[in-house]
Amino acid sequence: MGRVRVRPISPERLVTELADRFAAAPGRLRVAVDGAPAAGPEDLAAALVDPLRALGRPVLHVRATDFLRPASVRLEHGRTNPDAYYEGWVDEAGLRREVLDPAGPDGSGRVLPSLWDARTDRASRAGYVELPPGGVVLVSGALLLGGGLPFDVTVHLALSPAALARRTDPDHRWTLPAFARYAEEVAPATFADIVIRFDDPRHPALVEPPPASAR
């Protein structure tokens, strides 16, 4: 078995390489940009929008935080329960129904960019948008992998436990046990299509598998 290679890359070059890779894929593309909030998955997804459009691909950026369950369900066991955060904050069924299935190869292309406004705890009342053939939907957020959501490409922003603890907002440190559980039970860094080490956002690194001849 060959060893993986960790390739340092500038943030700008990272965006360029990802955009080129996604733009080269045929048909509609459903991309997960998965990572703890401290890793900035929403920022990376947002940075990909303009480059992909410049490469001729229509793009929709969907944030998982716009597909949370109502507070009565989400916070049933308290506002700072890491197990509830891990197991059921995101409305995965809604995300699949309104975004991933219609954006799939046999889908209608009629996608809902947001379902729930967590600030008002009401439906967002967003209008549907048409994702044409060749469109790319970028879904950013935490704990997106391992639950069977139908993504075509999965990107995982990996943080060491120390970096995660250091970079997590003090008000959200209660989520740390959820991410420890995610790393142990799901281990997204072992199967995501693209793994990026993000301990220092100024100096990310791509984790690349060994060449086929070395496996």
C-alpha positions in Angstrom: 0.0 0.0 0.0 1.3 3.5 -0.9 1.2 6.4 1.4 -1.1 9.3 0.8 0.6 12.6 -0.1 -0.2 15.8 1.6 0.3 18.7 -0.9 0.4 22.3 0.5 -1.6 24.7 -1.6 -2.4 28.3 -1.5 -6.1 29.2 -0.8 -6.3 30.8 -4.2 -4.9 27.8 -6.0 -7.2 25.5 -4.0 -10.2 27.4 -5.3 -8.9 27.3 -8.9 -8.2 23.6 -8.8 -11.5 22.7 -7.3 -13.4 24.9 -9.8 -11.5 23.4 -12.7 -12.3 19.9 -11.5 -16.0 20.6 -10.9 -16.3 22.4 -14.2 -14.9 19.4 -16.1 -17.5 17.0 -14.8 -20.4 16.3 -17.1 -24.1 17.1 -16.4 -25.4 18.5 -13.2 -23.2 18.1 -10.2 -24.1 17.9 -6.5 -21.1 18.9 -4.4 -20.9 18.6 -0.6 -18.5 21.0 1.1 -18.4 19.4 4.5 -16.6 20.7 7.6 -17.0 22.1 11.1 -17.9 25.8 11.1 -14.4 26.5 12.3 -13.1 25.2 9.0 -15.2 27.6 7.0 -17.1 25.3 4.6 -19.5 28.1 3.7 -16.6 30.4 2.8 -15.0 27.9 0.5 -18.3 27.1 -1.2 -18.9 30.9 -1.7 -15.4 31.4 -3.1 -16.2 28.7 -5.8 -19.3 30.4 -7.2 -17.7 33.1 -9.4 -14.9 30.9 -10.8 -17.4 28.2 -11.7 -19.6 30.7 -13.5 -16.6 32.1 -15.3 -16.0 28.5 -16.5 -19.5 28.4 -17.9 -21.3 26.5 -15.2 -24.5 27.8 -13.6 -24.1 27.6 -9.8 -26.3 27.5 -6.7 -24.8 27.7 -3.2 -27.0 26.1 -0.6 -26.2 26.4 3.1 -27.2 23.5 5.3 -28.0 26.0 8.1 -31.0 27.1 5.8 -32.3 23.5 6.1 -32.4 23.1 9.9 -35.4 21.6 11.6 -37.8 23.8 13.6 -36.6 24.8 17.1 -39.3 22.7 18.7 -37.6 19.6 17.2 -34.0 20.7 17.1 -33.8 22.0 20.6 -36.1 19.4 22.3 -33.2 18.3 24.5 -31.8 21.7 25.1 -29.9 24.3 23.1 -26.4 22.8 23.8 -26.9 19.1 23.5 -24.1 17.7 21.3 -25.9 14.4 20.6 -29.0 16.2 19.3 -26.7 18.5 17.2 -25.0 15.5 15.7 -28.1 13.4 15.1 -30.8 15.7 14.0 -30.3 19.4 13.6 -30.3 19.3 9.8 -33.5 18.4 8.0 -31.8 15.8 5.7 -35.1 14.7 4.2 -35.9 18.3 3.2 -32.4 18.8 1.8 -32.8 15.7 -0.3 -36.3 16.4 -1.4 -35.9 20.1 -2.2 -32.2 20.2 -3.4 -30.4 17.0 -4.1 -33.1 14.9 -5.8 -34.2 17.6 -8.2 -30.6 18.5 -8.9 -29.8 14.8 -9.7 -29.4 13.4 -13.2 -33.1 12.5 -13.4 -34.4 15.4 -11.4 -36.5 18.4 -12.5 -33.8 21.0 -11.8 -36.3 22.9 -9.8 -34.4 23.6 -6.5 -35.3 25.3 -3.3 -32.3 27.4 -2.1 -33.6 27.6 1.5 -36.3 25.9 3.5 -36.2 27.2 7.1 -35.1 30.5 8.7 -33.6 29.5 12.1 -33.6 33.1 13.3 -37.3 33.6 13.0 -38.1 29.8 13.3 -40.3 30.0 10.3 -40.3 28.7 6.8 -38.0 30.9 4.7 -40.6 31.3 1.9 -37.8 31.2 -0.7 -38.8 30.8 -4.3 -37.7 27.8 -6.4 -34.9 28.3 -8.9 -34.1 26.4 -12.0 -30.8 24.6 -12.1 -30.2 24.1 -15.8 -28.3 21.1 -17.3 -24.7 21.5 -16.4 -25.6 23.3 -13.2 -23.6 22.8 -10.0 -25.1 22.9 -6.6 -22.7 23.5 -3.7 -24.1 22.4 -0.4 -22.0 23.6 2.5 -22.2 22.8 6.2 -21.3 20.5 9.0 -21.9 16.7 9.5 -23.1 16.3 5.9 -21.4 12.9 5.1 -22.2 9.4 6.1 -26.0 9.7 6.2 -26.6 8.6 2.6 -27.3 12.0 1.1 -26.9 11.7 -2.7 -23.8 13.8 -3.5 -21.8 13.4 -6.7 -18.6 14.8 -5.2 -17.8 15.1 -1.5 -15.2 17.6 -0.1 -14.2 17.3 3.5 -12.4 20.1 5.4 -10.4 18.3 8.0 -9.2 19.8 11.3 -7.1 18.2 14.0 -8.8 18.0 17.4 -6.5 20.7 18.7 -7.1 23.0 15.7 -10.9 22.4 16.0 -10.9 23.3 19.7 -8.7 26.3 19.2 -10.7 27.8 16.3 -14.2 27.0 17.6 -16.0 30.0 18.9 -16.3 29.7 22.7 -20.0 29.9 22.5 -20.0 26.8 20.3 -17.5 24.7 22.2 -20.4 22.5 23.3 -20.4 21.1 19.8 -16.9 19.6 20.1 -18.1 16.2 21.3 -20.4 16.0 18.2 -17.4 16.5 15.9 -15.3 14.0 17.9 -18.2 11.5 17.4 -18.4 12.3 13.7 -14.6 11.7 13.3 -14.9 8.4 15.1 -18.2 7.0 13.8 -18.3 8.4 10.2 -14.6 9.1 9.6 -15.2 11.4 6.6 -11.5 11.9 6.0 -11.2 8.3 5.0 -13.7 8.3 2.2 -14.5 11.8 1.0 -13.5 12.4 -2.7 -11.5 15.4 -1.7 -9.9 15.9 1.7 -8.3 19.2 2.6 -6.4 19.8 5.8 -7.5 23.2 7.1 -5.7 23.5 10.5 -4.4 26.8 9.2 -6.7 28.5 6.7 -3.8 30.5 5.2 -2.0 27.2 4.4 -4.4 24.5 3.4 -3.1 21.1 2.1 -4.7 18.6 -0.2 -4.6 15.0 0.9 -3.9 13.0 -2.2 -4.1 9.2 -2.6 -1.1 7.3 -3.7 -0.7 6.6 -7.4 -2.5 3.5 -8.6 0.8 1.7 -9.2 1.7 2.2 -5.5 -1.5 0.8 -4.1 
